[in-house]
Amino acid sequence: MSEVKQPWTEHAFRYLGLFFICMMTFGSYYIYDIPSALTQDKIDTWYGVKEIKYSLLYAVYNFPNMVIVFFGGFLIDTVFGLKLGSIIFCCLVMTGQILFSISANSKTFWLALLGRTIFGLGGESLSVAQSTFCAAWFNGRNDLNLAFAITLGFSRIGSAVNFQVTPTLDNKFSLPTAVWFGAICCGISFVACIVLCFLDMARSRKDAANNPVIKNDPVSIKDITKFPKMVWLIFALVVFFYVPLFVFVSIGTQFFVNKFGTTSSFAGVLTSIPYYTAAPSPVIGFIIDRVGRNLSWMALSMILLVVAHSILGFTMVNPYVGMILMGFSYAIMAASIWPTIPALIPSSRLGTAYGLAFAFQNAAIALSGLLVNAILEKTNNNYYYTEAIFVGSAAIGLLIVVLLILIDLKEKKLNIPSQDMKDNIKLLNKQSEPLLSEQSSINNNQEITY
Ligand SMILES: NCCCC[C@H](N)C(=O)NCC(=O)O
């Protein structure tokens, strides 16, 4: 297909939208790790609670999201729409953090848990909305991978900044001030979300004028049974990649103190390296937009993750080496995996698809987090077993990518030059809406391939 040159105003408009897409989740990424940045000891002393209760501040976020985030995505596609859905999820995030801040003033632990629960009801679904916005604004353009990479890189800077700002505010002023600052960040994200919704109205009008589609295709929960097998393999890969990353990060500080004898503040610096190295992710996204072949990049990322955990778990090599490799692995995966979903699923069902991916991810992180902590407790902090789990998980992830590459030799959807992938996405969205409605009214048993 021939390439039509876009005017610079069109690019400027898309990148203005992208700025607000990034800002919309800045607050939620910032506040997620506030308990960890304050440290368990401080939280326990402040609220007068014991260890197990501290972990509840994370559990109340992750456990409901085994289910909630899937419905969040589905509701975006069916009831709320993207704009109203984002506003509702942003409100939940902000309300949750305000309650957490009030609990910090009143030293009421149950209120802190309520706040984190309400944050969880909105936090993951807001990330689904963010990915769906990103796909809506950049589908069919040359810079889809770059846009996803900028979004994640920016969000992760939010996570990393929290680890510096929260302890500083806590030391200089007080613990409640540090927590309220998180609420202010959520307020800024809420305003960004409102601005984005206005911009998105203009974007929808422009896109509808350029690519008119016949909208007669109600989204149903049963549609997930028609998702192609490649997208299920992508969901599996999300699980096997993020478990060795996020679960490791959650025990990282203690790991470095125990295994390498570092101070806890230096251990914190080491642990946050993968979040900082997400910053060059846009550069990688830019390269992938030029060369395409997302699956090959994902294979490289999985290899780096296997090597990183093998070095960290089974050698005494300087921990910077393993953590920087893990960071590169994350930067590459963040830029290459999320844009593959719009290449397999039409825009009208992207909320559901991202919702499913995050639901599996949350379930896996919550359950394996419990398993890993139980193993550490039973083995008196022997990290050999937990690192074996992380290496095993990354190795399974690598096998899944190899399987995807083999399937794609025939399907030619994901490991192809970027121009071909872009053309496929345009075709998928042009065809899917009339195609789905026609097919489902003709024969409900007939398989529909997106
Ligand atoms: N509060 C943390 C948001 C996580 C969002 C989502 N589950 C996710 O993992 N996104 C991809 C990423 O790399 O952050």
Ligand as a Chemical Component Dictionary entry (heavy atoms), coordinates in Angstrom:
data_LIG
# 
_chem_comp.id                   LIG 
_chem_comp.type                 NON-POLYMER 
_chem_comp.pdbx_formal_charge   0 
_chem_comp.three_letter_code    LIG 
# 
loop_
_chem_comp_atom.comp_id 
_chem_comp_atom.atom_id 
_chem_comp_atom.alt_atom_id 
_chem_comp_atom.type_symbol 
_chem_comp_atom.charge 
_chem_comp_atom.model_Cartn_x 
_chem_comp_atom.model_Cartn_y 
_chem_comp_atom.model_Cartn_z 
_chem_comp_atom.pdbx_ordinal 
LIG N1 N1 N 0 -0.063 0.553  38.872 1  
LIG C1 C1 C 0 0.710  -0.259 38.036 2  
LIG C2 C2 C 0 0.048  -0.320 36.703 3  
LIG C3 C3 C 0 0.394  -1.560 35.953 4  
LIG C4 C4 C 0 -0.365 -1.586 34.702 5  
LIG C5 C5 C 0 -0.349 -2.843 33.901 6  
LIG N2 N2 N 0 -0.805 -3.960 34.652 7  
LIG C6 C6 C 0 0.984  -3.153 33.298 8  
LIG O1 O1 O 0 1.690  -4.029 33.729 9  
LIG N3 N3 N 0 1.360  -2.435 32.266 10 
LIG C7 C7 C 0 2.586  -2.689 31.583 11 
LIG C8 C8 C 0 3.799  -2.185 32.313 12 
LIG O2 O2 O 0 4.917  -2.573 31.903 13 
LIG O3 O3 O 0 3.679  -1.428 33.285 14 
# 
loop_
_chem_comp_bond.comp_id 
_chem_comp_bond.atom_id_1 
_chem_comp_bond.atom_id_2 
_chem_comp_bond.value_order 
_chem_comp_bond.pdbx_ordinal 
LIG N1 C1 SING 1  
LIG C1 C2 SING 2  
LIG C2 C3 SING 3  
LIG C3 C4 SING 4  
LIG C4 C5 SING 5  
LIG C5 N2 SING 6  
LIG C5 C6 SING 7  
LIG C6 O1 DOUB 8  
LIG C6 N3 SING 9  
LIG N3 C7 SING 10 
LIG C7 C8 SING 11 
LIG C8 O2 DOUB 12 
LIG C8 O3 SING 13 
# 
